[in-house]
Amino acid sequence: MSHLIDKRIGNEVEGEVISDLFEGYIFKVTGGIDRDGFGMKNGVLTAERRRLLLGKDAQGIRFRKFVHRRGTKIRKLVRGCIISPEIRMVNLKIVKVGTNVIPGLTNPEEAIPKRLAPKTANGILKEFGLLDIYNKKKQNAEERKTLRYMITKFANKREVKTKNGKVYTKRPKVQRLITPLRLRRKRVLKKLKEESVKYTAEQKKSYEESYKKLKRKN
């Protein structure tokens, strides 16, 4: 722990400094807790505690709906982002994996498969390395119609069993998926907007003309 003193959140540390078991590893400091349970806050450039006025989007504070009014700020005691001897626990993130395998953490055989996959179309394509193929197919009008099946095919599927014993597959709805139907809807909405603008301009013009006529009579 003494080798980590004066390090701050975001700094990288070599694993050999902590132990010989982490030879070749590189860790990144992501936070910590002091002896009284106060968490370190990024951006507070001190090793001591500070009492800050925190808003809704601030880290380390929880605002409850129907309890706190809009715009409410709460003063809270936090620890600075610099590690000091009073810090009792430091949170580290592995940036680079070393030679030795950490059981349950960096062992590929014990890796747990992801249950949740990316939901956005670009996220799915990036995970399987199909973004370049997708962009090429998008230029062809005939292949553009079947592009959505190319994405939904690779979406993460899982089996669900009902109370009656029926088994069926389930996959998340792919977000931001551009389909021919979506493009058609966008064209229709654009056309309706243009017609609305045109109608408003005509109504304004007719009103101005009628107003001028009434003014001349008076």
Disulfide bonds with the S-S distance in Angstrom:
none
